């Protein structure tokens, strides 16, 4: 019983501190990310020793994956098609530039510490990604242009894919001692093509389902279940579930514009009250990450 009460107390304190950190960010622009990480260190084995990383290892992948895909989905609701189209080209250029500059810099630093070239590049690839779970909550609370928001959201999502593909490529070189350009190209194409296709199709199907069947009757809960199914199917078919989630959210966000092409003035808008769940997912991600 005492253990249950302790867990409830910890969860309660994390939620209260999360609201406090968000208040400080909105009022004084103090990054709530840093405050949440520091709070996690205090609760963890470095201060109060209430939480130990070993106890979270079995469940951490489930929590972090759910939080990441939901934050991407929620982030897509702040992107319209016009901003997406304008930011796509710039987003790709900025993504590639930042990714490779970071990769080279980290690889060079790693080599100074005695790592060989391939292992240094592997470290660089792993650390060059921009985590969506950090970027999206921050830019949602900043007054920036929609185009800038689209660019940063796309960058954070695409770098995840680049990290996966190039890490697999370098591991292949290390283990098999050969390099295949076809492997890199096919892997990138598969991840983006499968994810984009399933994300868009899933969004269109869900708009029809909500309009014809659900009529918005608790559709937000079913949307979450549908989101998890989309992620699972996309990953199973060797696509990137995070990218599919982003496209799915983008289609739902712009449902009124899309349905106006066929429905005219009777176009429908699909909305999902994700703000509170997004906040809880952000707390859960940082808590799991830093402990």
PAKOLPA-330329 format. One line per 3 residues: for each residue x, y, z of C-alpha. Coordinates in steps of 0.2 Angstrom, whole numbers. Layout:
BEGIN
X Y Z ~ ...
***
This chain:
BEGIN
0 0 0 ~ 14 12 4 ~ 22 9 -13
6 13 -22 ~ 4 29 -12 ~ 22 34 -16
19 31 -35 ~ 3 42 -34 ~ 12 55 -25
26 55 -38 ~ 14 56 -52 ~ 4 70 -44
20 80 -41 ~ 26 78 -59 ~ 9 84 -66
9 99 -54 ~ 27 103 -58 ~ 23 101 -77
9 115 -76 ~ 21 126 -66 ~ 35 123 -79
23 128 -93 ~ 18 143 -83 ~ 36 149 -82
39 146 -100 ~ 23 156 -105 ~ 27 170 -93
46 171 -93 ~ 51 160 -108 ~ 61 149 -96
62 132 -106 ~ 50 120 -98 ~ 60 106 -106
75 110 -95 ~ 65 112 -79 ~ 56 95 -82
73 86 -85 ~ 81 94 -69 ~ 65 89 -59
68 71 -66 ~ 86 71 -60 ~ 80 76 -43
67 63 -42 ~ 79 50 -49 ~ 94 41 -42
105 58 -41 ~ 95 66 -27 ~ 79 59 -19
81 42 -26 ~ 63 39 -28 ~ 64 33 -46
78 22 -53 ~ 81 19 -72 ~ 81 0 -70
63 0 -65 ~ 58 10 -81 ~ 68 0 -94
54 -13 -98 ~ 41 1 -100 ~ 51 15 -107
49 11 -126 ~ 30 10 -125 ~ 28 27 -116
41 36 -126 ~ 35 29 -143 ~ 17 34 -139
21 51 -133 ~ 32 54 -148 ~ 19 49 -161
5 58 -152 ~ 16 74 -151 ~ 19 73 -170
0 70 -173 ~ -4 85 -162 ~ 9 96 -170
2 93 -187 ~ -14 101 -181 ~ -4 118 -182
1 116 -200 ~ -10 121 -215 ~ -7 115 -233
-1 132 -239 ~ 12 133 -225 ~ 17 115 -228
19 118 -247 ~ 29 133 -244 ~ 40 126 -230
43 109 -238 ~ 58 114 -249 ~ 66 125 -236
63 112 -223 ~ 72 98 -233 ~ 87 110 -236
88 115 -218 ~ 86 97 -212 ~ 100 90 -224
111 105 -220 ~ 109 104 -201 ~ 110 85 -201
126 83 -210 ~ 135 98 -202 ~ 130 90 -185
136 73 -191 ~ 153 79 -197 ~ 156 90 -181
151 76 -169 ~ 161 63 -179 ~ 177 74 -178
175 76 -160 ~ 173 58 -157 ~ 189 54 -167
198 66 -155 ~ 193 54 -141 ~ 200 39 -150
186 32 -160 ~ 189 26 -178 ~ 181 34 -193
166 22 -195 ~ 162 22 -176 ~ 164 41 -175
151 42 -190 ~ 139 31 -181 ~ 140 41 -165
137 57 -176 ~ 122 49 -185 ~ 114 44 -169
117 61 -161 ~ 113 72 -176 ~ 94 70 -175
82 83 -168 ~ 69 75 -157 ~ 51 80 -161
46 78 -143 ~ 58 92 -138 ~ 55 104 -153
36 103 -155 ~ 31 108 -137 ~ 43 122 -138
37 130 -154 ~ 19 128 -150 ~ 21 141 -137
31 153 -147 ~ 24 166 -158 ~ 32 161 -175
26 161 -193 ~ 16 146 -199 ~ 29 143 -212
43 143 -199 ~ 32 131 -188 ~ 30 119 -203
49 119 -207 ~ 54 115 -189 ~ 41 102 -187
46 94 -204 ~ 64 95 -199 ~ 62 86 -182
52 72 -191 ~ 63 70 -206 ~ 79 69 -196
72 54 -186 ~ 71 45 -203 ~ 89 50 -208
96 44 -192 ~ 88 27 -194 ~ 93 25 -212
111 31 -210 ~ 114 22 -194 ~ 108 5 -202
120 9 -217 ~ 135 12 -206 ~ 131 -4 -196
130 -13 -212 ~ 147 -7 -217 ~ 155 -11 -200
147 -29 -200 ~ 148 -34 -218 ~ 162 -22 -224
153 -16 -239 ~ 143 -1 -244 ~ 127 -1 -255
120 15 -262 ~ 105 5 -267 ~ 102 0 -249
102 18 -243 ~ 91 24 -258 ~ 79 10 -256
78 12 -238 ~ 74 30 -238 ~ 62 28 -252
53 14 -243 ~ 52 24 -226 ~ 45 40 -234
34 32 -248 ~ 26 19 -236 ~ 23 32 -222
17 46 -234 ~ 5 34 -243 ~ -2 26 -227
-3 43 -218 ~ -13 51 -232 ~ -25 37 -236
-28 34 -217 ~ -33 52 -215 ~ -45 52 -230
-53 36 -224 ~ -55 43 -206 ~ -63 59 -213
-76 48 -222 ~ -79 37 -206 ~ -81 52 -195
-93 61 -207 ~ -103 46 -212 ~ -103 34 -197
-97 42 -181 ~ -104 59 -183 ~ -91 65 -170
-98 54 -157 ~ -83 52 -145 ~ -73 51 -161
-57 58 -152 ~ -55 42 -142 ~ -57 32 -158
-45 43 -167 ~ -32 39 -154 ~ -35 20 -157
-34 23 -176 ~ -18 32 -174 ~ -10 18 -164
-16 6 -178 ~ -9 17 -191 ~ 8 18 -183
8 -1 -180 ~ 4 -6 -198 ~ 16 7 -206
30 1 -195 ~ 26 -17 -199 ~ 27 -13 -218
44 -6 -216 ~ 38 12 -216 ~ 41 26 -203
27 27 -191 ~ 31 44 -185 ~ 30 51 -203
14 43 -206 ~ 7 50 -190 ~ 13 68 -196
4 66 -213 ~ -12 59 -205 ~ -13 74 -193
-10 85 -208 ~ -24 78 -218 ~ -36 79 -203
-31 97 -200 ~ -35 102 -217 ~ -50 91 -219
-61 106 -223 ~ -51 112 -237 ~ -49 94 -244
-68 90 -242 ~ -73 107 -250 ~ -66 100 -267
-80 87 -267 ~ -93 94 -255 ~ -92 112 -259
-101 122 -245 ~ -105 106 -235 ~ -86 103 -232
-83 96 -215 ~ -69 99 -202 ~ -62 86 -191
-55 91 -175 ~ -48 82 -160 ~ -47 89 -143
-28 84 -140 ~ -22 98 -130 ~ -23 90 -113
-17 73 -118 ~ -3 81 -128 ~ 2 90 -111
2 73 -102 ~ 12 65 -116 ~ 25 78 -115
27 76 -96 ~ 28 57 -98 ~ 41 58 -112
53 70 -102 ~ 50 60 -86 ~ 54 43 -94
69 51 -104 ~ 78 59 -90 ~ 76 45 -77
***
